């Protein structure tokens, strides 16, 4: 399974903006039962690269 480190960009935000699209991303975990150690943080405003949203 691929792994990423904190604040590793998954998308090229500049390319998305240049193409005229919003850089808002919806994250859906459809197999959460396979990851019982996963903890979702409370809904809150987030800052890219700073605010954790899901912790394993």
Secondary structure as UniProt FT lines:
FT   TURN            6..7
FT   HELIX           13..18
FT   TURN            19..20
FT   TURN            30..31
FT   HELIX           32..34
FT   TURN            36..37
FT   STRAND          39..40
FT   TURN            48..50
FT   STRAND          54..55
//
